[in-house]
Amino acid sequence: MSVPLGEALKFWAKLGFISFGGPAGQIAVLHQELVEKRRWISEKRFLHALNYCMLLPGPEAQQLVTYIGWLMHRSLGGILAGTLFVLPSLFILIGLSWVYLTFGQVPWIAAIFFGIKPAVAAIVLHAAVRIGKRTLHSQPLQWIALGSFLAIYILNLSFPIIVLIAGAIGIWGGKRYPEYFQVGSGSHQAHSNHFGPALIDDDTPTPEHAQFKLHKTALHSALAALLWATPFILLVVIFGWNSLYPQVAWFFTKAALVTFGGAYAVLPYVYQGAVDHFHWLSAGQMMDGLALGETTPGPLIMVVAFVGYLAGHIQHLIGSSNPFWFGALGAVVATWFTFLPSFFFILVGGPLIESTHGKLGFTAPLTAISAAVVGVIVNLGLFFAYHVFFPHGLSGSISWISMVICLLAGIALFKFQKGIMPVLAGCALAGLLTYCVGTLL
């Protein structure tokens, strides 16, 4: 018995609207729904797919959805599953980005963002600690994390260079000291429950469409190259080589290929490029975008849609009667070129992975890269905290209220294990109360 494609698509569409909580929460929901309740796939096959997705650059939750959709219903099923997981958040973020730019200076809306910004700093630091506990299981990996933090904080090295250095260390360390560079047993592998037989069970043969075939691999590779090159060339022809949209396309293509370590790993790279290099938006706007990304369903990496929208909207504020459509185009371009490589990795790499259950090798470089990502994320969290606590620089006044809100958010996350949504809601309320008290005094 198999699941009809229509029934599967209903679930993937529903998932796109309810998948809050970042990658960890989304993977937990997938496990609960697909492994425990629906029994579409067994625990072992689910973890095998998850291990592969966690080794890839890009958003692991979206890649896992694509992988399972592909395994169940061929390439079309994988493409539709991955797309439905992303589309709701794309439309929501385009709308929220427009509201943010149009009404963001309204006092009570500005007060909400004032409260949310300290929470974002606490959330990023909490993510670094959580990833660190899962990743830094040996002293050499801890030194790599410290080195990456110092490299980006003191030397201002770019994220791709740090990834390359960490990968090289991992290759050398994996051969010389393999015991230090083994993949730790993650929380998803800590226990293996048995929930009864599944449609795709432990011993279910790999379906014919998921078996490796050279001609199919070549076809999918050529198709992916065409889907990347065609819109990129059109953007260059229509807008010019040095214009905004080809820059957005090329930048987010690179982001999709170098951001190992999950959704939070993309943030430092996007920040360096979008804020420091291209100046598409400010540091404060980047923090606001991360806050919006945390409060909307879908992958956290969808913050790229916010960046793309602001880049297009702001650049066309002058001389355009309706900058919304330029912003929407920027969001679509950023999303397309960010997620296209993810589909390529699954449709091309999936057949190879299906032939090697439990035998994934070459993980030492990726383990080292994951360790380096921890240091980079810590730097990002501290950078956000600096801009929140000292909004006018070290020579200006300190925002003590922001410090208190950040401290309370940290206590809620670390001590009481509260979810991201309640923390953001509480901090937004604190921002509103601060505004109301200020108007009364």
N, C-alpha and C positions, 0 to 999 in steps of 0.2 A: 504493500500500500504506500502511495506517495501523496505528498501534499500538493493540491492544485496550485498552479501559479497565481491565480486570482486570490486565493486565500492567503498565500504568502505575502502578496503585495499589500493586502489590507493590513497585515501585521507590520510590515516595514514602514508603511505610511503612518500608522499609529505611533510607531516607535519614534519617528521623526518629530512628533509633537510632544512626546512625554519624556524624552531622553535628557533630563536635567542631571546635574551633579558631576559634570566632567567625565573624563575617560574611565576612572575607577567605578563611578556610579553607573555609567552606561554599560560597561562590561558586566557588572553585577546584575543589572536588569536583563541583559541578554542571556546570561547563565540561568537566571531564575525562570525566564520565559521559555527558552529553547531546550534547556537540559532537564530542568526539574518539572515544569508544567506540561509543555507541549510534546516533549520527547522527540523533537525533530532530529536531534543529534546527541550522541553520547558524550559523557564527561571527557573521556580520553581524546576523542576526535575534536571536541571543542577546544581543549587545552593545546592540542597539537596545532590547530589553526591559530590560536591566540599567541603561542610562542613565536610563530613565524611573523605575525603582524607586529609583535613587540620588537622584533629585530629590524623592522623596516623604518625608514624615515617617514614622517608624516603621521596622520591621526590613526592610532591603532584601533579605536572603536569602529570608525567608519570602514577601515580595511577589513575588520573581522566580519562586519555585516555583509560587505561585498563578497568575502570568501565563502561564507555560509550560503548566501544567495546563489553564488556560482556553483557551489557543490550540489545544491538541490535542483537548480533549474538552468544549468548551462550559463553561457556568457550573458545572455539576455537577462536572466534572473539576477546575476551578480551586479550588472550595470544598473538595473532598476532598483535593486535593494540599496545599493550605495547612494544612488541619486535621491531616492525618497528620504533617506536618512539626513540629507543635507538641505534639500529644497525648502522645507518649512523655515529653518533658521535663516536662510538667505533672504527670503521675503520679509521675515520679521525684522531682521537687522537693517535692511534697506529702509523700512518704515521708521524704525527707531532712530536711525542715523539722520533721517530728514527731520524728525521731531527734535533731535538733539541740536542740530545746527540752526533750526528755525526758532525754537523756543527755549534753547538752553540758557539764555540770559534772563529768563523770567525768574524772579527771586526764589519762589518756592521750589522750582525745578533745580536751580543752581544749588539750593540748600540740600536737596536730596543727593546730588553728586558730591557735595562737600562731605557728607557723612559716609558715602560709599568709598571714596578714595582711600581713607585710612584702612578700610576693610580689605581693599584690593592688595595693599602692601602686606597685610597679615596673611591673606590667602596665598599669595605667591611664596612667602617664607614658609608657610605651613606645607605647601606642595614640595618645596625643596627638602624639608625634613622628612616628609613621607617617602619621597623618592629615594632619599639618602638611606633610610632604614632598609629599603628593599635592595639597594644597589651596592652600598659601600660595606661589603661583608669581609673585606680584608684590608690590611694597612696600606698596601700599595695603591689600592683604589681610593682610599681616603687621601693619600698624598696627591693623586691625580686630581681629585676634586679641589683640593686646596690650591694646587698649581694653576688650574683653570680659572679659579676665582681671582688669583693674583694677576694672571695674564690679562684678563679682561679689565680688572679694576685699576691696575697700575700701568700696564703696557698698552691697554686699549686695543688688544689684538681682536681681529674680527672673528666671529663665530666659526666660519668655515675653516680658518687656520687652526683654531683650537681643536676642532673635530679631526682634522688631518693629523695633528701632533698626537692627540690621544689615541687615534687609530693605529698610528705607527708604534706607539708604546705598547698597545695591546698585542700587536703582531709579535713584537720582540718578547714581551712578557709571557705571552701564551706558549711560546716555544721554550723559553728558559725557565719560567716558574709557572707552569700550567695550573698548579693548585690554587694560586691567588687570583686567577682570571676566569674561573669557572662561573657559569651563570648560577646565581643563588636560587634557591627554591622560593618562588614568589608566593604571595598569599593565595593565588588561585590554585597553586599546586600543593598547598600545605595539607590538604586532605582530599581524598578521592571518594566521593560518595557514589552509591549505586542507586539509581532511580528506576530500575527496570529496563526492559529492552527499548531501544530507540529506532527510529526509521533509518538513520545512518548510525549504525552501532559500531562497537570496537572492531568486530570482525567482518563488517559489511565490505565487500570488495569495492575498490575505487571505481566509480562509474566510468563508462567508456569515454565520455566527453572530458573527464578530468585526468585522463592518462596523457603522459607526455608524448607529443608528436611534433617532430621538427617543423613540418610544413605549417602546422597550426600556430606554433610559436612564432614563426617568421611572419605569418599573416597578421597576428595580433600586434606584433612589433611594428609592422609597416602601417597598420591602421592607427596605432597610437601616435606614430610620427606624423601621419597625415592630419590627425585631429589636433596636434599641437601646431604644426607648421601653417596650416590653412588660416586659422583665425589670426595667428601672429603676423603673417604676411599681409592679410587684409588690414590689420591695424596700422602697419607701417605704410601701406599704400594710401590709406584714407587720411591718417593724421600726421605722417612723417616719422622718420627714424628716431629723431631726438625728442619726440613729443611724449606726453604723459603715458598714454595707454600701452605703447610697446615697452616702456620702462617698467610699468606695473606687471605686464605679462612676463618679462624676462626676470624681474626680481622675484616674483612668487614662484616661478619655475625653479629657480635656484633654492628658494626656501623649502620647497617640497622635497628636494633631493639631498639636502644636508642636515635637516632637523631630526636627527636621531634622538630618541628619548621621549617621544610623546608630545602632547599638545603644548605643555609648558616650555618645551625646548624651542619651539618656534618663536616664542615671544622675544627673547633677547635678540635674535637675528632680525626679526621684523622691526624691533625698536631701533636697532643700529641703522638699518637701512632707511626706514620710513621717517624717523625723527632726525637722526644725526646727519645722514648722507643726503637724502632727497628733500628733506624738510616738507614733507607732505602734510604733517600735522605736528602738534606740539607734544611735549611729554605729558602734560595734563590731559590733553585729548586722548592720548594713547591709554592712559589709566582709565578714563571714562569708557573707552571702547572695550577694555578688558572687563570692566564692570557690566557693560551691556552683554558681552559675550557670556559671562557667568550666569546671567539671569534669563537667558533665552535657551530653548531646547537645541539639541544638535551638538556637533563637536565644538569644543572650546576654540579650536583653530579657526572657527568661523569669524574670529575677530579680524581676519584678513578682509572680510567683506566690509566691515566698518572702515578700515584703513583705505580700501579702494574707493568707497563712497566719498569719504571726506576729501581724498585727493582730487577726484573728479569734480565734486561740487564746489570746493573752495577755489579751484583754478578757473572755474567758469562763472564765478559770482559777478565778475565785471564783463559786460558785453554780451550777456546771455539773458534772455527773458525768463528762462526756466532751467536753472542749474540742476534740478532734481534728476533729469534724465542723464546728464553727464555723470552725476554721482552714481546713479544706478548702473550705468555702463561700467564704471570703475569697479563697483562691487562684483558685478558678473565676471569681468575679466580676471580680477584677483581670485575669485572662487574657482573659475574654470582651470586656470593654470596651476592652482594649488592642488586640486584634487585629481586632475588627469593622471599624474604619475602613480597615484594610489591604485587606480583601476588597472594600469599597466602592470604594476608589481603583482597584483593578484592574478590577473588573467594569464600572464606569461609565467610567473613563478609558481603559481598554485599547482600545476601538474607535477613539477619537480618535488614540491613539498609533500604532495600526496603519496609519492613513491618512497618517501623516507620517514615513515612514522617513527617518531621518537629518536631520530638519528641526525638532528640538525647539528652541523659542525661549524667551524670558523666563527665561534661566538666571542672569542677573546677580544678582538678589536672592538666589537660592539659593546662588550662589557666595560671596556676602558672609556669608550665614548659616553656611555650612560653615566659613568662616574664623573666625567668632565662636565656633563650637563648639569649636575647638581651644583657645582661651583658657579656656573654661569647663571643659574636661576637664583642662587643666593645673592649674587651681585645685582640682579634685576630687582629683587625684593628690597634690598637696601637702597637702590637708586630711587625706587618709587617712594620709599619712606622718607628719604631726604627731601624730595620735591613736595611731599605732603607736610612735613614738619617745618620746613623752611621755604615757604612758597615764594619768598622774595630773595632767596639766597642767604648765605651765612651772615651777611651784613644787615639783613632785615630782621623782623620780629619772628619769634617762634610761635607756631600754632599749637598752643597747649591743648586746646580742645581736640585737635586731630590726634595728638599723642594719646590722650585718654581713650578716644574711640578705637584707635588701633590696638591699644593694650587690652581693652575689653573684648575686641574681636579675637585677639590672640588667645585670651583665656577661654573664650567660648569654643574655639577650634581645638586648642591643644589639651585643655583640662577636661572640658565637658563633651568633647567630640561632637559638637553640633555641626549640622550640614551647612553647606555654603549658602543656600537660599535663606534659611532663618537668620544667619549672620548678616548677610547683605540687607535683609529687610530691617533688622534691628538697627543697623548703622544708618540706613536711610532715615529711619524714624528719629534717630538721635540728631541727624543733620537738620531735619525739619524743626525739632524742638529747640535746637540752638538758634535757628532763624526766628522762631516765634518769640523766644525769650529776648533776643536782641532787639526786636521791634517794639517790645513792651517797655524795655529799659530806656 
